[in-house]
Amino acid sequence: MTDVRVLVVSPAPELASRVNTALRGAGIVVQVEWASTAADAAKQFERGHYDLIFADLPAVDPVAVAKITAKQKPPTPIIGLAEEIDDDLLTKSLKAGLRDLVLSERGLHIAAVARRELEALTAMRAVAAAHGHAETARGERDALFVHSGDALARAEDGIVVESNPAWAELFGEDRATVGTPVMDVFDSAAHPALRAALRKGSATTLELTARGEGQTSVPVSVALRPLGDRGLLEIAIRSGAGQRTLALELERAQREDRDTGLLNRAAFIEAITHRPNDTLVLARIDDFARLVEQMGVLGSDSVAVQFAKFVRSRLDTGCLGGRLEGTLLGLLLPAQDKDAILAWCGELATAIAGKVFEYAGRSTALAASFGVRLSGEPDPGKRLDQALSALRSARAGGGKAVEVHSDAEEAAPVDTVSDAEWAARIKRALVSGHFRLAFQPVASLRGENTESNDTLLRLLDPEQGEVLPGEFLPAAERVGLMTAIDRWVFASAVKTLSEESHRKRGTTIFVRVSDASLKDPTLEKWLTSQLQTAQLHPGRLVFEISEMQAEKLLKEARAHAAMFKALGCGFLLSRFGGRPGSAQMLDHLPIDYVKLDTEMLAGLGRDPARQKSVQALIEQLRERDALSIAPGVEDANNMALLWQLGVDFVQGNYLQEPEVVISG
């Protein structure tokens, strides 16, 4: 996990040193800062967040310290430290809101209480984030209800308690009023079937005849589904036009980034392909590492979303915006010359700099840089690379800049310089601890009480902030550093599993293997040493290669899969099922897990024939004792369908977004 930021409030700086020694001695990676008074502590809180506060009592007033975090949600835990503890001091501390009071000389006790409070804070932050996502989802659902082209109503005990404008348009205002029986808007012949469905209260679809405004007969498809556990039912009446509207809404939802309303990565790249004459602009927040330090992980994520929404609000008609990943945004504008696009980006940069972004009572200002590729390049991949190169140039000079790609640069030996730069950065990251490992849970649909996590690699560059794997991994492959990166990932995973085994938790971690490591003859000796030193259950470590890798390097893939199995580790084949003859690969490799191809799963709910194919594929896997994983799950309906088809595990941002757990 990232360093724990600790603030010690005491007239004596020696207490901060004592806390630092106690926490580091207990294995807690901390960054300890000191404030001499509660007033100084309040000023430091304005400049950045903290995960723990230690207050020297009675030298510091506990009430004054508690006021510093009163507006935070969740508040930073405060632990009191004292040379002597009596009932009066303990009562005053707890009444002020401190979490505990500890003797300042007992380092082990300090560390134990700190660890307890950090675990509780992590849980509270996770709950707050989940609540935020739930509120967002509820708001999106209510907005869809109001603006849907389908006639929608919510009913309780057969009585309408809420309806949307399309319902009133279909049946007339007098029969769309709250308190009207649902039966009133249907033909009498439909009443028995509808009454039975309302009593049952489960999801179902009926073909009925409704009585529209003016008592006209309207054949409709009526879908009922329960809402929560309060007896509410949502009733959707879909004519052919309504079904087309719903299809359009679903298509839009699949193309949008859920948090920002911009196009998602896949949809934006598709737009680049279809709009070759547009000007492509890439935008990114400058100095994201500072933002993380100032606002915390959740705060920086929130600000990044606010930044994206603000940029979206500045787009004119005819422009498109997409969230490529993290803080990297893509914009497509109607073709413009260099002067016009420089002016447009300059106005946007000024607007960004003038806006205040807020999270949990803290505020910050942002600066952004822009990389531009003018129209004229038909290859979408080259356009993206050229815009990204221009963005790097803009940021290399300190940020707050706009750089336009020049075709004249193509003739210059940029790649050699770029690769040399990346080699230096990657080596520096390996030495200085700038790599971060994020875990995304892989959840069982079969009720297994085990924890599984997929690993995602991040590079925290001091100049660029969080760098996408797609930016640095290709360069790492070209300069021969992939084996070093792989070994950092493998060693970090082994360390995590070793720590989890001491807590007696059954955790499984999936790690990717690069082409370079598949060709590395020394990997077996190194990995054997790592596993023996850690003394862990090797079956909890699962190595992953893609189906494409296996096809390209079948000999090496078979040898390494056999080696992983001989060491007791698991083996996973990813992106499986999307290519002709995928099933044949099962005959060549000793597979424990299969991660299904996301393209094969896209739109699965609307394709019964593909559902049968996926179900047959899963049955094949079961015959070989291989477990299936469905990635990219984005909603509950999708997850329910996958469960029906027999999928064993699921992962995706709907369940939980990746969380950084290892840095350095």
C-alpha positions as CSV (number, residue, x, y, z in Angstrom):
1,M,0.0,0.0,0.0
2,T,1.1,3.7,-0.3
3,D,2.9,5.3,2.6
4,V,0.8,6.1,5.7
5,R,0.9,9.8,6.4
6,V,1.1,10.5,10.1
7,L,1.0,13.9,11.9
8,V,2.3,14.1,15.4
9,V,1.1,17.2,17.4
10,S,3.5,17.9,20.3
11,P,5.6,20.7,21.6
12,A,8.5,18.2,21.5
13,P,9.7,16.9,18.1
14,E,11.3,13.9,19.9
15,L,7.8,12.4,20.2
16,A,7.5,12.4,16.4
17,S,10.7,10.5,16.1
18,R,9.5,8.0,18.7
19,V,6.3,7.4,16.8
20,N,8.2,7.0,13.6
21,T,10.5,4.4,15.2
22,A,7.6,2.5,16.7
23,L,5.5,2.3,13.5
24,R,8.4,1.4,11.2
25,G,9.6,-1.2,13.6
26,A,6.2,-2.8,13.3
27,G,6.5,-2.9,9.5
28,I,4.2,0.0,8.8
29,V,5.5,2.2,6.0
30,V,5.0,5.7,7.2
31,Q,5.8,9.3,6.5
32,V,5.7,11.1,9.8
33,E,5.4,14.9,10.1
34,W,5.4,17.2,13.2
35,A,3.3,20.1,14.3
36,S,4.1,22.0,17.5
37,T,0.5,23.1,18.2
38,A,-3.1,22.4,17.2
39,A,-3.1,25.6,15.2
40,D,0.0,24.5,13.2
41,A,-1.7,21.1,12.7
42,A,-4.8,22.8,11.2
43,K,-2.6,24.7,8.7
44,Q,-0.8,21.6,7.7
45,F,-4.2,19.8,7.2
46,E,-5.2,22.6,4.7
47,R,-2.2,21.7,2.6
48,G,-2.8,17.9,2.5
49,H,-4.5,14.9,4.0
50,Y,-3.2,12.6,6.8
51,D,-4.1,9.0,7.7
52,L,-3.4,9.2,11.5
53,I,-2.9,11.9,14.1
54,F,-1.0,11.4,17.4
55,A,-1.6,14.1,20.0
56,D,0.7,14.7,23.0
57,L,-1.5,15.0,26.1
58,P,-2.1,17.0,28.2
59,A,0.4,19.4,26.5
60,V,-2.0,19.7,23.5
61,D,-5.8,20.3,24.0
62,P,-7.6,17.2,22.6
63,V,-10.7,19.2,21.8
64,A,-8.7,21.6,19.6
65,V,-7.1,18.7,17.8
66,A,-10.4,16.9,17.3
67,K,-11.9,20.1,15.6
68,I,-9.3,19.8,12.8
69,T,-10.9,16.6,11.5
70,A,-14.5,17.3,12.5
71,K,-15.7,18.0,8.9
72,Q,-13.9,15.0,7.3
73,K,-15.9,12.0,6.1
74,P,-14.6,9.7,7.4
75,P,-12.6,11.7,10.0
76,T,-8.9,11.0,10.4
77,P,-8.5,8.9,13.6
78,I,-6.7,10.7,16.5
79,I,-4.7,8.7,19.1
80,G,-3.6,10.4,22.3
81,L,-0.1,9.8,23.8
82,A,0.7,10.6,27.4
83,E,3.5,9.9,29.9
84,E,0.9,9.1,32.5
85,I,-2.8,8.2,32.2
86,D,-5.5,8.9,34.7
87,D,-9.2,8.6,34.6
88,D,-9.8,12.3,34.0
89,L,-7.4,12.5,31.1
90,L,-8.9,9.3,29.5
91,T,-12.4,10.6,29.9
92,K,-11.6,14.0,28.5
93,S,-9.8,12.4,25.5
94,L,-12.6,10.0,24.6
95,K,-15.3,12.7,25.1
96,A,-13.3,14.9,22.6
97,G,-13.5,12.2,20.0
98,L,-10.0,10.6,20.3
99,R,-9.9,6.9,19.4
100,D,-7.6,5.8,22.2
101,L,-5.1,7.0,24.8
102,V,-1.7,5.2,24.9
103,L,1.4,5.5,27.1
104,S,4.0,7.2,24.9
105,E,6.8,4.9,26.0
106,R,5.0,1.7,24.8
107,G,6.1,1.4,21.2
108,L,4.4,-2.0,20.6
109,H,1.1,-0.7,22.0
110,I,1.3,2.4,19.8
111,A,1.9,0.3,16.7
112,A,-0.9,-2.1,17.5
113,V,-3.4,0.7,18.0
114,A,-2.2,2.5,14.9
115,R,-2.7,-0.7,12.8
116,R,-6.2,-1.2,14.2
117,E,-7.2,2.4,13.4
118,L,-5.7,2.2,9.9
119,E,-7.6,-1.0,9.1
120,A,-10.8,0.7,10.4
121,L,-10.1,3.8,8.4
122,T,-9.5,1.8,5.2
123,A,-12.9,0.0,5.8
124,M,-14.7,3.3,6.4
125,R,-13.2,4.9,3.2
126,A,-14.3,1.8,1.3
127,V,-17.8,2.1,2.6
128,A,-17.8,5.8,1.8
129,A,-16.7,5.1,-1.8
130,A,-19.3,2.3,-2.1
131,H,-22.0,4.7,-0.8
132,G,-20.9,7.3,-3.4
133,H,-21.0,4.7,-6.2
134,A,-24.5,3.6,-5.0
135,E,-25.8,7.2,-4.9
136,T,-24.4,7.7,-8.4
137,A,-26.0,4.6,-9.6
138,R,-29.3,5.5,-8.0
139,G,-29.2,8.9,-9.6
140,E,-28.5,7.4,-13.0
141,R,-31.3,5.0,-12.5
142,D,-33.8,7.8,-11.5
143,A,-32.6,9.9,-14.5
144,L,-33.2,7.0,-16.8
145,F,-36.6,6.5,-15.3
146,V,-37.6,10.1,-15.9
147,H,-36.1,10.5,-19.4
148,S,-36.8,7.1,-20.8
149,G,-38.8,6.9,-24.0
150,D,-40.6,3.8,-22.5
151,A,-43.8,4.3,-20.3
152,L,-42.5,3.5,-16.8
153,A,-44.3,3.4,-13.5
154,R,-43.6,2.2,-10.0
155,A,-46.4,0.4,-8.1
156,E,-47.0,-0.8,-4.6
157,D,-49.9,-3.3,-3.9
158,G,-51.1,-2.6,-7.5
159,I,-51.3,1.2,-7.0
160,V,-49.1,3.6,-9.0
161,V,-46.8,5.5,-6.7
162,E,-44.6,7.2,-9.4
163,S,-44.7,7.5,-13.2
164,N,-42.6,9.1,-15.9
165,P,-43.7,11.6,-18.6
166,A,-43.9,8.8,-21.2
167,W,-46.6,7.0,-19.0
168,A,-48.6,10.2,-18.8
169,E,-48.3,10.7,-22.6
170,L,-49.5,7.2,-23.3
171,F,-52.5,7.1,-20.8
172,G,-53.3,10.7,-20.2
173,E,-52.6,12.9,-17.2
174,D,-55.8,11.8,-15.3
175,R,-54.9,8.1,-15.4
176,A,-51.2,8.7,-14.7
177,T,-51.8,10.3,-11.3
178,V,-50.2,8.8,-8.2
179,G,-52.8,6.6,-6.5
180,T,-54.3,5.2,-9.7
181,P,-54.7,1.4,-9.8
182,V,-52.5,-0.1,-12.5
183,M,-55.4,-2.2,-13.7
184,D,-57.2,1.0,-14.9
185,V,-54.9,1.4,-17.9
186,F,-55.3,-2.2,-19.3
187,D,-58.1,-3.9,-21.2
188,S,-60.3,-6.1,-18.9
189,A,-59.2,-9.2,-20.7
190,A,-55.6,-8.5,-19.5
191,H,-56.6,-8.2,-15.8
192,P,-56.3,-11.9,-14.7
193,A,-52.7,-12.3,-16.1
194,L,-51.7,-8.9,-14.8
195,R,-53.3,-9.4,-11.4
196,A,-51.4,-12.7,-11.0
197,A,-48.1,-11.1,-12.0
198,L,-48.6,-8.2,-9.5
199,R,-49.3,-10.7,-6.7
200,K,-46.3,-12.8,-7.5
201,G,-44.0,-9.8,-7.5
202,S,-41.2,-11.4,-9.5
203,A,-39.6,-10.4,-12.8
204,T,-41.8,-11.3,-15.8
205,T,-42.8,-10.1,-19.3
206,L,-46.5,-10.1,-20.5
207,E,-48.0,-9.3,-23.9
208,L,-51.2,-7.3,-23.1
209,T,-53.6,-4.8,-24.5
210,A,-53.4,-1.3,-22.9
211,R,-56.1,1.4,-23.1
212,G,-54.3,4.5,-24.3
213,E,-55.4,8.1,-24.1
214,G,-58.9,8.3,-25.6
215,Q,-59.4,4.5,-24.7
216,T,-57.6,3.4,-27.9
217,S,-56.4,-0.2,-27.8
218,V,-52.6,-0.4,-27.8
219,P,-50.9,-3.9,-27.9
220,V,-47.8,-3.6,-25.7
221,S,-45.1,-5.6,-24.1
222,V,-45.2,-5.2,-20.3
223,A,-42.1,-6.0,-18.3
224,L,-42.3,-6.2,-14.5
225,R,-39.4,-6.3,-12.1
226,P,-39.1,-5.9,-8.3
227,L,-37.2,-2.9,-6.9
228,G,-35.4,-3.8,-3.6
229,D,-37.2,-5.5,-0.8
230,R,-40.0,-3.0,-0.1
231,G,-42.6,-4.6,-2.4
232,L,-42.2,-2.0,-5.1
233,L,-42.5,-3.1,-8.7
234,E,-41.3,-1.3,-11.8
235,I,-43.7,-1.6,-14.8
236,A,-42.2,-0.9,-18.2
237,I,-44.6,-0.7,-21.2
238,R,-42.7,-0.9,-24.4
239,S,-44.1,-0.3,-27.9
240,G,-41.8,-1.0,-30.8
241,A,-40.5,2.6,-30.5
242,G,-39.9,2.1,-26.8
243,Q,-37.9,-1.0,-27.4
244,R,-35.8,0.9,-29.9
245,T,-35.3,3.6,-27.3
246,L,-34.2,1.1,-24.7
247,A,-31.8,-0.5,-27.2
248,L,-30.3,3.0,-27.9
249,E,-30.0,3.7,-24.1
250,L,-28.2,0.3,-23.6
251,E,-25.9,1.0,-26.4
252,R,-25.1,4.4,-25.0
253,A,-24.5,2.9,-21.5
254,Q,-22.0,0.4,-23.1
255,R,-20.1,3.2,-24.8
256,E,-20.0,5.7,-21.9
257,D,-17.5,5.9,-19.1
258,R,-19.7,5.4,-16.0
259,D,-18.0,8.1,-13.8
260,T,-17.5,10.9,-16.3
261,G,-20.2,10.6,-19.0
262,L,-17.4,10.7,-21.7
263,L,-17.0,7.9,-24.2
264,N,-15.1,5.0,-22.7
265,R,-11.7,3.9,-24.2
266,A,-13.1,1.4,-26.7
267,A,-15.8,3.8,-28.0
268,F,-13.4,6.7,-28.3
269,I,-10.8,4.7,-30.3
270,E,-13.6,3.6,-32.6
271,A,-14.6,7.3,-33.0
272,I,-11.0,8.1,-34.0
273,T,-11.2,5.4,-36.7
274,H,-14.4,6.9,-38.1
275,R,-13.4,10.5,-37.9
276,P,-10.0,10.7,-39.7
277,N,-10.3,14.4,-40.6
278,D,-10.8,15.6,-37.0
279,T,-8.2,17.2,-34.8
280,L,-7.1,14.8,-32.0
281,V,-6.2,16.4,-28.6
282,L,-5.0,14.5,-25.6
283,A,-5.2,16.2,-22.2
284,R,-3.8,15.2,-18.8
285,I,-3.5,16.6,-15.3
286,D,0.0,17.8,-14.5
287,D,1.8,16.6,-11.4
288,F,-0.7,13.9,-10.4
289,A,1.7,12.6,-7.8
290,R,1.3,15.9,-5.9
291,L,-2.4,15.6,-6.2
292,V,-2.4,12.1,-4.6
293,E,-0.2,13.3,-1.8
294,Q,-2.4,16.4,-1.2
295,M,-5.9,14.8,-1.5
296,G,-5.3,11.1,-0.9
297,V,-6.2,8.2,-3.1
298,L,-10.0,8.6,-3.0
299,G,-9.7,12.4,-3.2
300,S,-7.4,12.3,-6.2
301,D,-9.8,9.9,-8.0
302,S,-12.7,12.2,-7.3
303,V,-10.8,15.3,-8.6
304,A,-9.8,13.4,-11.7
305,V,-13.5,12.7,-12.4
306,Q,-14.4,16.3,-11.7
307,F,-11.6,17.4,-14.2
308,A,-13.0,15.1,-16.9
309,K,-16.6,16.4,-16.3
310,F,-15.4,20.0,-16.5
311,V,-13.6,19.3,-19.8
312,R,-16.7,17.7,-21.1
313,S,-18.8,20.7,-20.2
314,R,-16.5,22.9,-22.4
315,L,-17.0,20.8,-25.6
316,D,-19.0,22.4,-28.3
317,T,-21.6,20.6,-30.5
318,G,-19.7,18.3,-33.0
319,C,-16.9,17.6,-30.5
320,L,-16.3,14.2,-28.8
321,G,-14.6,13.4,-25.6
322,G,-13.3,10.1,-24.2
323,R,-11.6,8.8,-21.1
324,L,-8.7,6.7,-22.2
325,E,-7.6,5.8,-18.7
326,G,-7.0,7.5,-15.4
327,T,-6.4,11.2,-16.0
328,L,-5.8,10.8,-19.7
329,L,-8.6,12.3,-21.8
330,G,-9.0,12.3,-25.6
331,L,-10.9,15.0,-27.5
332,L,-12.0,15.0,-31.2
333,L,-12.6,18.5,-32.7
334,P,-13.7,19.4,-36.2
335,A,-10.5,20.0,-38.3
336,Q,-8.7,23.2,-37.3
337,D,-5.4,24.8,-38.2
338,K,-2.5,25.1,-35.7
339,D,-3.2,28.7,-34.5
340,A,-6.9,27.9,-33.9
341,I,-6.2,24.7,-31.9
342,L,-3.5,26.5,-29.9
343,A,-6.0,29.2,-29.0
344,W,-8.7,26.7,-28.1
345,C,-6.4,24.6,-25.9
346,G,-5.1,27.8,-24.3
347,E,-8.6,28.9,-23.4
348,L,-9.4,25.5,-21.9
349,A,-6.1,25.5,-19.9
350,T,-7.0,28.9,-18.5
351,A,-10.5,27.7,-17.5
352,I,-9.1,24.6,-15.8
353,A,-6.5,26.7,-13.9
354,G,-9.3,29.1,-12.7
355,K,-11.6,26.4,-11.3
356,V,-11.4,25.1,-7.7
357,F,-11.8,21.3,-7.3
358,E,-13.1,20.0,-4.0
359,Y,-13.3,16.8,-2.0
360,A,-14.3,16.1,1.6
361,G,-13.7,19.7,2.8
362,R,-10.4,20.1,0.9
363,S,-9.8,22.1,-2.3
364,T,-7.1,22.3,-4.9
365,A,-6.3,23.9,-8.2
366,L,-5.1,22.0,-11.3
367,A,-3.0,22.6,-14.3
368,A,-3.1,20.5,-17.5
369,S,-1.0,19.8,-20.6
370,F,-2.2,19.0,-24.1
371,G,-0.8,17.0,-27.0
372,V,-2.3,17.7,-30.5
373,R,-2.4,15.8,-33.8
374,L,-3.9,17.8,-36.6
375,S,-6.0,16.0,-39.2
376,G,-4.2,14.3,-42.1
377,E,-3.1,10.9,-40.6
378,P,-5.5,8.1,-41.6
379,D,-4.0,5.5,-39.3
380,P,-5.8,5.8,-35.9
381,G,-3.0,4.1,-34.0
382,K,-0.4,6.5,-35.4
383,R,-2.6,9.5,-34.6
384,L,-2.8,8.4,-31.0
385,D,0.9,7.7,-30.8
386,Q,1.7,11.1,-32.3
387,A,-0.7,13.0,-30.0
388,L,0.8,11.1,-27.0
389,S,4.3,12.0,-28.1
390,A,3.3,15.7,-28.3
391,L,1.7,15.4,-24.8
392,R,5.0,14.0,-23.4
393,S,6.8,16.9,-25.0
394,A,4.4,19.4,-23.4
395,R,4.8,17.8,-20.0
396,A,8.6,17.4,-20.3
397,G,9.0,21.2,-20.1
398,G,7.2,21.4,-16.8
399,G,3.6,21.1,-17.9
400,K,1.0,23.8,-18.4
401,A,1.7,23.6,-22.1
402,V,0.3,22.7,-25.5
403,E,2.4,20.8,-28.1
404,V,1.3,20.2,-31.6
405,H,2.7,17.2,-33.5
406,S,4.7,18.1,-36.6
407,D,5.0,15.8,-39.6
408,A,8.6,17.0,-39.9
409,E,9.4,15.2,-36.7
410,E,8.7,11.8,-38.3
411,A,12.1,12.0,-40.1
412,A,14.0,12.6,-36.8
413,P,15.3,9.6,-34.8
414,V,12.7,10.2,-32.0
415,D,12.2,6.5,-31.1
416,T,15.8,6.0,-30.1
417,V,15.7,9.0,-27.8
418,S,12.3,8.0,-26.5
419,D,13.4,4.5,-25.7
420,A,16.5,5.7,-24.0
421,E,14.4,8.1,-21.9
422,W,12.0,5.2,-21.0
423,A,14.9,2.9,-20.1
424,A,16.3,5.5,-17.7
425,R,12.8,6.1,-16.1
426,I,12.1,2.4,-15.7
427,K,15.5,1.6,-14.2
428,R,15.0,4.6,-11.8
429,A,11.5,3.3,-10.9
430,L,12.9,-0.2,-10.2
431,V,15.6,1.2,-7.9
432,S,13.6,4.0,-6.3
433,G,10.3,2.1,-5.7
434,H,8.0,4.0,-8.2
435,F,6.1,1.0,-9.4
436,R,2.7,0.3,-7.9
437,L,0.8,-3.0,-7.9
438,A,-3.0,-2.7,-7.9
439,F,-5.3,-5.6,-7.1
440,Q,-8.7,-6.1,-8.6
441,P,-10.8,-8.8,-6.9
442,V,-11.9,-11.9,-8.8
443,A,-15.1,-12.9,-7.2
444,S,-16.5,-16.5,-7.0
445,L,-20.0,-17.1,-8.3
446,R,-20.0,-20.6,-6.6
447,G,-19.9,-19.4,-3.0
448,E,-16.2,-20.2,-2.4
449,N,-14.9,-18.5,0.7
450,T,-11.6,-17.5,-0.8
451,E,-10.0,-14.3,-1.9
452,S,-8.6,-14.0,-5.4
453,N,-7.0,-10.9,-7.0
454,D,-5.8,-9.9,-10.5
455,T,-2.7,-7.7,-10.6
456,L,-2.4,-4.5,-12.6
457,L,0.9,-2.6,-12.8
458,R,1.2,1.1,-12.5
459,L,4.3,3.4,-12.8
460,L,4.2,6.6,-10.6
461,D,6.6,9.0,-12.4
462,P,7.6,12.1,-10.5
463,E,7.1,14.2,-13.6
464,Q,4.1,12.6,-15.3
465,G,2.2,11.2,-12.4
466,E,0.6,7.8,-12.9
467,V,1.8,6.4,-16.2
468,L,-0.3,3.9,-18.2
469,P,1.2,0.4,-18.8
470,G,0.4,1.0,-22.5
471,E,3.0,3.8,-22.4
472,F,5.9,2.2,-20.7
473,L,5.6,-1.5,-21.3
474,P,6.2,-1.4,-25.1
475,A,9.3,0.6,-24.5
476,A,10.4,-1.8,-21.7
477,E,10.0,-4.7,-24.3
478,R,12.1,-2.9,-26.8
479,V,14.9,-2.1,-24.4
480,G,15.0,-5.5,-22.7
481,L,13.6,-4.6,-19.3
482,M,10.5,-6.7,-19.2
483,T,12.1,-9.6,-17.3
484,A,13.2,-7.1,-14.6
485,I,9.6,-5.7,-14.4
486,D,8.1,-9.2,-14.3
487,R,10.4,-10.2,-11.5
488,W,9.4,-7.1,-9.5
489,V,5.8,-8.1,-9.9
490,F,6.4,-11.8,-9.1
491,A,8.4,-10.9,-6.0
492,S,5.8,-8.5,-4.8
493,A,3.1,-11.1,-5.3
494,V,5.1,-13.7,-3.4
495,K,5.7,-11.2,-0.5
496,T,2.0,-10.4,-0.3
497,L,1.0,-14.1,-0.3
498,S,3.6,-14.8,2.4
499,E,2.2,-12.0,4.6
500,E,-1.4,-13.3,4.0
501,S,-0.4,-16.9,4.9
502,H,0.7,-15.6,8.3
503,R,-2.8,-14.2,8.8
504,K,-4.1,-17.6,7.7
505,R,-6.1,-16.1,4.8
506,G,-6.6,-18.1,1.7
507,T,-5.6,-15.6,-1.0
508,T,-4.9,-16.3,-4.7
509,I,-3.0,-13.8,-6.9
510,F,-2.9,-13.9,-10.7
511,V,0.2,-12.4,-12.4
512,R,0.9,-11.9,-16.1
513,V,4.0,-13.3,-17.8
514,S,5.6,-11.4,-20.7
515,D,7.1,-12.9,-23.9
516,A,10.5,-12.0,-22.5
517,S,10.0,-14.1,-19.4
518,L,8.6,-17.0,-21.4
519,K,12.0,-17.0,-23.2
520,D,14.0,-16.6,-20.0
521,P,15.9,-19.8,-19.2
522,T,16.9,-18.5,-15.7
523,L,13.3,-17.8,-14.5
524,E,12.8,-21.3,-13.0
525,K,15.9,-21.1,-10.8
526,W,15.0,-17.6,-9.6
527,L,11.4,-18.5,-9.0
528,T,12.3,-21.6,-7.1
529,S,14.5,-19.6,-4.8
530,Q,11.7,-17.0,-4.2
531,L,9.1,-19.7,-3.3
532,Q,11.5,-21.6,-1.0
533,T,12.5,-18.5,0.9
534,A,8.9,-17.4,1.4
535,Q,7.7,-20.8,2.5
536,L,4.2,-20.3,1.1
537,H,1.6,-22.5,-0.5
538,P,2.6,-22.1,-4.2
539,G,-0.8,-23.0,-5.5
540,R,-2.0,-19.5,-4.4
541,L,0.3,-18.0,-7.1
542,V,-1.2,-18.3,-10.6
543,F,0.8,-17.3,-13.8
544,E,-1.2,-15.9,-16.7
545,I,-0.4,-15.8,-20.4
546,S,-2.8,-14.9,-23.3
547,E,-4.1,-17.2,-25.9
548,M,-2.2,-15.1,-28.5
549,Q,1.1,-15.5,-26.6
550,A,0.5,-19.3,-26.5
551,E,-0.1,-19.5,-30.2
552,K,3.0,-17.4,-31.0
553,L,5.4,-19.1,-28.5
554,L,3.7,-22.5,-28.0
555,K,7.0,-24.4,-27.3
556,E,8.0,-21.9,-24.6
557,A,4.5,-21.6,-23.2
558,R,4.3,-25.4,-22.8
559,A,7.7,-25.6,-21.1
560,H,7.0,-22.7,-18.7
561,A,3.4,-24.0,-17.9
562,A,4.9,-27.4,-17.0
563,M,7.6,-25.6,-14.9
564,F,4.9,-23.5,-13.0
565,K,2.9,-26.7,-12.4
566,A,6.0,-28.6,-11.2
567,L,6.6,-25.8,-8.6
568,G,3.0,-26.2,-7.4
569,C,1.8,-22.9,-8.9
570,G,-1.3,-22.4,-11.0
571,F,-1.6,-21.6,-14.7
572,L,-4.1,-19.3,-16.5
573,L,-4.9,-18.8,-20.2
574,S,-6.4,-15.4,-20.8
575,R,-8.4,-13.8,-23.7
576,F,-9.7,-17.3,-24.5
577,G,-12.4,-18.2,-26.9
578,G,-12.3,-15.2,-29.2
579,R,-10.2,-16.9,-31.9
580,P,-10.9,-19.8,-34.3
581,G,-9.7,-23.1,-32.8
582,S,-9.4,-21.8,-29.3
583,A,-10.5,-25.1,-27.8
584,Q,-7.5,-26.9,-29.4
585,M,-5.2,-24.9,-27.1
586,L,-6.6,-26.9,-24.2
587,D,-4.9,-30.0,-25.5
588,H,-1.4,-28.4,-25.4
589,L,-1.4,-26.6,-22.0
590,P,-2.0,-27.8,-18.4
591,I,-4.6,-25.1,-17.6
592,D,-6.1,-24.4,-14.2
593,Y,-8.0,-21.3,-15.1
594,V,-9.3,-19.7,-18.3
595,K,-10.2,-16.0,-18.6
596,L,-12.8,-15.6,-21.3
597,D,-12.3,-13.1,-24.1
598,T,-14.1,-9.8,-23.4
599,E,-15.2,-9.4,-27.1
600,M,-16.9,-12.8,-26.9
601,L,-18.8,-11.6,-23.8
602,A,-19.7,-8.1,-25.1
603,G,-23.5,-7.9,-25.7
604,L,-24.0,-11.4,-24.5
605,G,-27.4,-10.7,-23.0
606,R,-28.8,-9.8,-26.5
607,D,-27.4,-12.8,-28.3
608,P,-29.0,-16.2,-27.3
609,A,-26.9,-18.1,-29.9
610,R,-23.6,-16.8,-28.4
611,Q,-24.9,-17.6,-24.9
612,K,-25.2,-21.3,-26.0
613,S,-21.7,-21.2,-27.4
614,V,-20.3,-19.8,-24.1
615,Q,-22.2,-22.4,-22.1
616,A,-20.8,-25.2,-24.2
617,L,-17.3,-23.8,-23.9
618,I,-17.6,-23.6,-20.1
619,E,-18.8,-27.3,-20.0
620,Q,-15.6,-28.2,-22.0
621,L,-13.5,-26.4,-19.4
622,R,-15.3,-28.2,-16.5
623,E,-14.5,-31.6,-18.2
624,R,-10.9,-30.6,-18.0
625,D,-11.2,-29.4,-14.3
626,A,-10.4,-25.8,-15.5
627,L,-12.2,-22.9,-13.9
628,S,-13.6,-20.0,-15.9
629,I,-13.3,-16.3,-15.3
630,A,-15.4,-13.6,-17.0
631,P,-13.6,-10.2,-17.0
632,G,-15.1,-6.7,-17.6
633,V,-18.4,-7.3,-15.7
634,E,-20.2,-3.9,-15.5
635,D,-23.7,-4.6,-14.1
636,A,-25.7,-7.0,-12.0
637,N,-27.7,-8.3,-15.0
638,N,-24.6,-9.3,-16.8
639,M,-23.3,-11.1,-13.6
640,A,-26.6,-13.0,-13.2
641,L,-26.5,-14.2,-16.8
642,L,-22.9,-15.4,-16.4
643,W,-23.9,-17.3,-13.3
644,Q,-26.7,-19.0,-15.3
645,L,-24.2,-20.0,-18.0
646,G,-22.0,-21.7,-15.4
647,V,-19.1,-19.2,-15.1
648,D,-17.0,-19.8,-12.0
649,F,-15.5,-16.3,-11.3
650,V,-16.1,-12.7,-12.4
651,Q,-14.2,-9.5,-12.2
652,G,-14.8,-5.9,-13.3
653,N,-15.2,-2.3,-12.1
654,Y,-18.9,-3.1,-11.2
655,L,-17.6,-5.3,-8.4
656,Q,-14.6,-3.2,-7.4
657,E,-12.2,-0.9,-9.2
658,P,-8.5,-1.8,-8.9
659,E,-6.9,-0.7,-5.6
660,V,-3.2,0.0,-5.2
661,V,-1.9,-2.2,-2.4
662,I,1.9,-2.4,-3.1
663,S,4.2,0.4,-4.0
664,G,8.0,0.4,-4.4
